[in-house]
Amino acid sequence: MEATEWLDKAKQKLKLDSDYKLAKIIGIGNGAIANIRKRNSGMDNYVASRIEDILELEKMTVIIDMEIQKAKSEEKKRYWQKKGQIYLDKSQLLAISNEENE
């Protein structure tokens, strides 16, 4: 799932109508969310962890997803996919895998 989709899910869960409000809850500047949306280059681990908290996901779900997407080599991508198999339950792993294949 792309970083912007994770942000949107968090906003939806919290019933927020702006990125500004989400940024305040996460504890980052609104500019940080704007940068994530503009560049769609993922998010740092702090933001990813806060999104996991908001969405009540297992730890590492969003972090592993972001690392898989940012991986510049197949070796790194396989490393993070393996971590996903270790840390995440099957339903969350399947959700990430399905998003990558779309």
Beta strands, then each sheet from edge to edge (+ up, - down):
end
